[in-house]
């Protein structure tokens, strides 16, 4: 089983709002989790960290010539959308529970 995710959707959506010249640009990166057991709370936390780091990478708009405030808002919104979409795509109950703050589920997973 190929265990990796492509993070691209929200970054592409955010770029569409940024500038007409780059409206069709898609930024993406692959997040591997072949070394993780996503039923484990510890590994799920590691995956969430990887997803957030990758979202920050694809949602970096420093090369677009935007003002500091506009760039900060775009990057924040892009990261939120990208992380949410990626977690939904991953479809891991423990990662989702960590992301949404349902710690009771995570504690149950921790005991496994």
N, CA, C and O of each residue as an XYZ file, in Angstrom:
448
protein
N       0.835     -1.169      0.000
C       0.000      0.000      0.000
C       0.889      1.245      0.000
O       1.826      1.355      0.791
N       0.581      2.167     -0.891
C       1.328      3.421     -0.975
C       0.772      4.372      0.072
O      -0.368      4.826     -0.036
N       1.558      4.667      1.064
C       1.069      5.461      2.189
C       1.685      6.857      2.172
O       2.648      7.145      2.882
N       1.099      7.707      1.340
C       1.493      9.108      1.299
C       0.321      9.920      0.779
O      -0.577      9.381      0.132
N       0.327     11.202      1.058
C      -0.732     12.105      0.646
C      -0.145     13.235     -0.180
O       0.983     13.668      0.055
N      -0.901     13.701     -1.130
C      -0.500     14.858     -1.905
C      -1.275     16.050     -1.368
O      -2.506     16.045     -1.365
N      -0.564     17.065     -0.917
C      -1.192     18.261     -0.374
C      -1.141     19.340     -1.446
O      -0.071     19.868     -1.751
N      -2.291     19.664     -2.015
C      -2.286     20.664     -3.069
C      -3.547     21.505     -3.132
O      -3.455     22.685     -3.472
N      -4.684     20.983     -2.835
C      -5.957     21.607     -3.150
C      -6.119     23.019     -2.614
O      -6.374     23.937     -3.394
N      -5.982     23.222     -1.339
C      -6.220     24.546     -0.770
C      -5.172     25.547     -1.220
O      -5.472     26.728     -1.395
N      -3.957     25.087     -1.406
C      -2.927     25.998     -1.889
C      -3.280     26.499     -3.274
O      -3.059     27.671     -3.578
N      -3.818     25.648     -4.112
C      -4.239     26.065     -5.450
C      -5.383     27.058     -5.362
O      -5.416     28.034     -6.111
N      -6.320     26.822     -4.457
C      -7.452     27.733     -4.294
C      -6.971     29.104     -3.818
O      -7.437     30.130     -4.314
N      -6.064     29.126     -2.882
C      -5.551     30.397     -2.374
C      -4.783     31.151     -3.450
O      -4.871     32.376     -3.531
N      -4.044     30.445     -4.260
C      -3.299     31.086     -5.341
C      -4.232     31.712     -6.363
O      -3.880     32.715     -6.984
N      -5.405     31.146     -6.550
C      -6.358     31.681     -7.514
C      -6.811     33.083     -7.111
O      -7.144     33.891     -7.979
N      -6.830     33.382     -5.835
C      -7.229     34.694     -5.361
C      -6.086     35.699     -5.378
O      -6.320     36.908     -5.356
N      -4.881     35.218     -5.417
C      -3.714     36.076     -5.225
C      -3.415     36.984     -6.407
O      -3.318     38.200     -6.239
N      -3.272     36.431     -7.575
C      -2.884     37.214     -8.734
C      -3.298     36.481     -9.997
O      -3.137     35.264    -10.089
N      -3.826     37.204    -10.965
C      -4.268     36.544    -12.201
C      -3.175     35.732    -12.888
O      -3.465     34.691    -13.478
N      -1.933     36.183    -12.823
C      -0.848     35.481    -13.510
C      -0.601     34.103    -12.934
O      -0.146     33.209    -13.647
N      -0.891     33.917    -11.662
C      -0.612     32.626    -11.052
C      -1.889     31.886    -10.659
O      -1.858     30.998     -9.807
N      -3.009     32.252    -11.278
C      -4.293     31.664    -10.913
C      -4.345     30.164    -11.189
O      -5.133     29.449    -10.570
N      -3.535     29.694    -12.089
C      -3.576     28.270    -12.432
C      -2.415     27.484    -11.847
O      -2.252     26.299    -12.139
N      -1.625     28.126    -11.041
C      -0.489     27.452    -10.419
C      -0.975     26.581     -9.269
O      -1.814     26.998     -8.471
N      -0.448     25.388     -9.194
C      -0.745     24.497     -8.079
C       0.560     24.135     -7.407
O       1.512     23.703     -8.058
N       0.597     24.314     -6.108
C       1.764     23.921     -5.333
C       1.392     22.662     -4.579
O       0.277     22.535     -4.073
N       2.314     21.750     -4.507
C       2.017     20.503     -3.805
C       3.277     19.921     -3.202
O       4.399     20.276     -3.565
N       3.053     19.028     -2.280
C       4.133     18.265     -1.676
C       3.545     16.931     -1.238
O       2.332     16.807     -1.064
N       4.381     15.961     -1.066
C       3.931     14.643     -0.631
C       4.316     14.439      0.823
O       5.432     14.748      1.242
N       3.367     13.912      1.582
C       3.604     13.615      2.993
C       3.543     12.108      3.163
O       2.491     11.498      2.971
N       4.647     11.518      3.516
C       4.702     10.068      3.696
C       4.338      9.705      5.129
O       4.677     10.413      6.077
N       3.643      8.590      5.258
C       3.367      8.059      6.594
C       3.566      6.551      6.613
O       2.962      5.839      7.415
N       4.418      6.082      5.723
C       4.717      4.651      5.651
C       5.354      4.139      6.944
O       5.241      2.959      7.278
N       6.019      5.034      7.661
C       6.696      4.638      8.897
C       5.818      4.814     10.136
O       6.282      4.617     11.259
N       4.556      5.184      9.935
C       3.682      5.482     11.076
C       2.522      4.502     11.188
O       2.036      3.973     10.188
N       2.093      4.274     12.409
C       0.874      3.515     12.703
C      -0.150      4.549     13.155
O      -0.111      4.993     14.302
N      -1.060      4.936     12.275
C      -1.981      6.021     12.570
C      -3.038      5.657     13.604
O      -3.833      6.514     13.990
N      -3.066      4.418     14.058
C      -3.942      4.033     15.168
C      -3.300      4.377     16.503
O      -3.953      4.331     17.546
N      -2.031      4.720     16.465
C      -1.288      5.115     17.668
C      -1.385      6.631     17.826
O      -1.177      7.370     16.864
N      -1.699      7.090     19.025
C      -1.815      8.525     19.277
C      -0.485      9.242     19.031
O      -0.471     10.360     18.514
N       0.611      8.616     19.391
C       1.927      9.228     19.190
C       2.218      9.403     17.699
O       2.652     10.472     17.269
N       1.978      8.356     16.919
C       2.225      8.440     15.481
C       1.220      9.366     14.798
O       1.563     10.048     13.832
N       0.005      9.393     15.284
C      -0.999     10.307     14.729
C      -0.576     11.752     14.959
O      -0.763     12.599     14.085
N      -0.008     12.041     16.123
C       0.489     13.389     16.411
C       1.650     13.739     15.483
O       1.763     14.875     15.022
N       2.506     12.763     15.216
C       3.606     12.966     14.278
C       3.063     13.285     12.893
O       3.577     14.174     12.215
N       2.026     12.566     12.468
C       1.430     12.806     11.163
C       0.815     14.197     11.096
O       0.967     14.895     10.093
N       0.134     14.598     12.138
C      -0.460     15.931     12.167
C       0.621     17.004     12.059
O       0.429     18.012     11.379
N       1.738     16.795     12.719
C       2.861     17.722     12.616
C       3.392     17.778     11.188
O       3.690     18.857     10.676
N       3.509     16.621     10.546
C       3.981     16.578      9.152
C       3.012     17.307      8.225
O       3.432     18.046      7.335
N       1.718     17.098      8.437
C       0.709     17.755      7.595
C       0.801     19.267      7.758
O       0.787     20.001      6.770
N       0.894     19.729      8.988
C       0.977     21.178      9.233
C       2.255     21.775      8.634
O       2.217     22.864      8.061
N       3.363     21.082      8.759
C       4.622     21.575      8.193
C       4.546     21.628      6.667
O       5.024     22.580      6.050
N       3.952     20.619      6.072
C       3.815     20.590      4.619
C       2.858     21.675      4.133
O       3.089     22.290      3.092
N       1.788     21.908      4.885
C       0.855     22.979      4.523
C       1.564     24.331      4.573
O       1.338     25.180      3.712
N       2.405     24.532      5.556
C       3.166     25.788      5.633
C       4.081     25.941      4.428
O       4.300     27.046      3.932
N       4.607     24.820      3.969
C       5.503     24.844      2.807
C       4.745     25.219      1.536
O       5.195     26.088      0.789
N       3.610     24.585      1.278
C       2.880     24.872      0.033
C       2.123     26.192      0.105
O       1.746     26.744     -0.929
N       1.898     26.699      1.298
C       1.150     27.949      1.462
C       2.068     29.139      1.740
O       1.636     30.121      2.344
N       3.291     29.066      1.318
C       4.225     30.179      1.463
C       4.141     31.022      0.197
O       4.520     30.577     -0.887
N       3.640     32.245      0.349
C       3.428     33.117     -0.805
C       4.408     34.286     -0.841
O       4.089     35.354     -1.362
N       5.596     34.081     -0.286
C       6.582     35.161     -0.242
C       7.029     35.600     -1.631
O       7.533     36.711     -1.799
N       6.852     34.745     -2.616
C       7.295     35.059     -3.971
C       6.228     35.764     -4.803
O       6.411     35.933     -6.008
N       5.123     36.179     -4.192
C       4.016     36.740     -4.959
C       3.933     38.257     -4.907
O       3.046     38.843     -5.527
N       4.828     38.899     -4.188
C       4.838     40.361     -4.161
C       3.648     40.975     -3.447
O       3.225     42.078     -3.793
N       3.107     40.294     -2.471
C       1.970     40.812     -1.725
C       2.456     41.647     -0.543
O       3.591     41.499     -0.092
N       1.594     42.514     -0.054
C       1.899     43.243      1.170
C       1.919     42.272      2.341
O       1.347     41.185      2.264
N       2.571     42.663      3.413
C       2.757     41.767      4.555
C       1.431     41.285      5.135
O       1.289     40.099      5.433
N       0.468     42.173      5.298
C      -0.808     41.776      5.900
C      -1.574     40.832      4.974
O      -2.078     39.802      5.420
N      -1.664     41.178      3.692
C      -2.374     40.325      2.736
C      -1.738     38.941      2.658
O      -2.435     37.927      2.608
N      -0.444     38.914      2.649
C       0.278     37.639      2.595
C       0.004     36.804      3.840
O      -0.235     35.600      3.741
N       0.036     37.435      5.010
C      -0.202     36.725      6.257
C      -1.613     36.116      6.261
O      -1.793     34.961      6.646
N      -2.594     36.887      5.837
C      -3.981     36.399      5.806
C      -4.127     35.252      4.811
O      -4.739     34.231      5.122
N      -3.566     35.420      3.621
C      -3.650     34.359      2.610
C      -2.977     33.076      3.076
O      -3.525     31.986      2.914
N      -1.799     33.208      3.648
C      -1.071     32.025      4.114
C      -1.825     31.326      5.239
O      -1.913     30.098      5.258
N      -2.366     32.096      6.173
C      -3.124     31.506      7.284
C      -4.350     30.749      6.756
O      -4.597     29.609      7.148
N      -5.107     31.386      5.871
C      -6.302     30.743      5.317
C      -5.950     29.508      4.499
O      -6.635     28.487      4.569
N      -4.896     29.610      3.737
C      -4.445     28.476      2.930
C      -4.040     27.311      3.822
O      -4.410     26.166      3.564
N      -3.285     27.605      4.865
C      -2.861     26.527      5.784
C      -4.065     25.852      6.421
O      -4.123     24.624      6.493
N      -5.019     26.638      6.880
C      -6.222     26.060      7.504
C      -6.956     25.135      6.542
O      -7.293     24.003      6.887
N      -7.198     25.628      5.340
C      -7.924     24.829      4.347
C      -7.139     23.594      3.936
O      -7.700     22.509      3.788
N      -5.852     23.768      3.754
C      -5.010     22.655      3.322
C      -4.945     21.565      4.384
O      -5.071     20.382      4.066
N      -4.752     21.950      5.638
C      -4.706     20.968      6.722
C      -6.049     20.255      6.845
O      -6.090     19.029      6.951
N      -7.139     21.004      6.833
C      -8.467     20.396      6.964
C      -8.746     19.424      5.820
O      -9.242     18.321      6.047
N      -8.431     19.828      4.605
C      -8.658     18.953      3.447
C      -7.789     17.701      3.522
O      -8.255     16.599      3.230
N      -6.543     17.868      3.908
C      -5.621     16.736      3.963
C      -6.047     15.740      5.034
O      -5.979     14.529      4.820
N      -6.483     16.239      6.175
C      -6.937     15.345      7.239
C      -8.198     14.594      6.803
O      -8.347     13.407      7.092
N      -9.092     15.280      6.116
C     -10.289     14.601      5.602
C      -9.898     13.532      4.578
O     -10.463     12.439      4.568
N      -8.944     13.849      3.732
C      -8.463     12.905      2.716
C      -7.788     11.698      3.367
O      -7.938     10.569      2.900
N      -7.062     11.937      4.421
C      -6.355     10.868      5.130
C      -7.332      9.887      5.762
O      -7.105      8.677      5.742
N      -8.416     10.405      6.319
C      -9.475      9.582      6.906
C      -8.948      8.664      8.007
O      -9.226      7.465      8.023
N      -8.184      9.250      8.925
C      -7.667      8.524     10.088
C      -8.393      9.041     11.326
O      -8.263     10.217     11.665
N      -9.154      8.188     12.004
C      -9.909      8.660     13.175
C      -9.042      9.294     14.261
O      -9.460     10.272     14.881
N      -7.858      8.766     14.501
C      -7.017      9.300     15.574
C      -6.428     10.652     15.176
O      -6.397     11.574     15.992
N      -5.961     10.782     13.933
C      -5.448     12.070     13.468
C      -6.571     13.109     13.486
O      -6.366     14.244     13.918
N      -7.748     12.720     13.019
C      -8.892     13.629     13.021
C      -9.248     14.056     14.441
O      -9.539     15.227     14.681
N      -9.227     13.124     15.374
C      -9.546     13.443     16.764
C      -8.533     14.420     17.352
O      -8.908     15.348     18.069
N      -7.271     14.218     17.056
C      -6.249     15.156     17.531
C      -6.475     16.541     16.940
O      -6.373     17.547     17.642
N      -6.777     16.588     15.661
C      -6.981     17.859     14.958
C      -8.206     18.602     15.479
O      -8.172     19.822     15.635
N      -9.270     17.884     15.744
C     -10.517     18.524     16.172
C     -10.614     18.703     17.674
O     -11.548     19.331     18.171
N      -9.644     18.149     18.402
C      -9.631     18.329     19.840
C     -10.480     17.344     20.614
O     -10.816     17.603     21.769
N     -10.834     16.229     20.014
C     -11.594     15.192     20.702
C     -10.625     14.273     21.446
O     -10.334     13.160     21.010
N     -10.147     14.765     22.557
C      -9.102     14.068     23.299
C      -9.575     12.776     23.949
O      -8.763     11.897     24.236
N     -10.888     12.648     24.187
C     -11.388     11.404     24.770
C     -11.143     10.243     23.811
O     -10.808      9.143     24.251
N     -11.305     10.469     22.520
C     -11.030      9.432     21.526
C      -9.538      9.122     21.478
O      -9.141      7.962     21.371
N      -8.725     10.151     21.558
C      -7.277      9.969     21.506
C      -6.794      9.188     22.717
O      -5.911      8.340     22.587
N      -7.350      9.454     23.891
C      -6.954      8.712     25.073
C      -7.292      7.234     24.921
O      -6.518      6.380     25.353
N      -8.431      6.922     24.316
C      -8.792      5.529     24.058
C      -7.785      4.890     23.112
O      -7.367      3.750     23.316
N      -7.394      5.635     22.067
C      -6.415      5.129     21.109
C      -5.054      4.945     21.774
O      -4.314      4.020     21.440
N      -4.731      5.817     22.704
C      -3.444      5.738     23.407
C      -3.315      4.439     24.175
O      -2.218      3.900     24.316
N      -4.440      3.935     24.675
C      -4.422      2.707     25.477
C      -4.281      1.443     24.632
O      -4.032      0.364     25.170
N      -4.439      1.566     23.317
C      -4.355      0.384     22.451
C      -2.955     -0.158     22.359
O      -2.721     -1.150     21.668
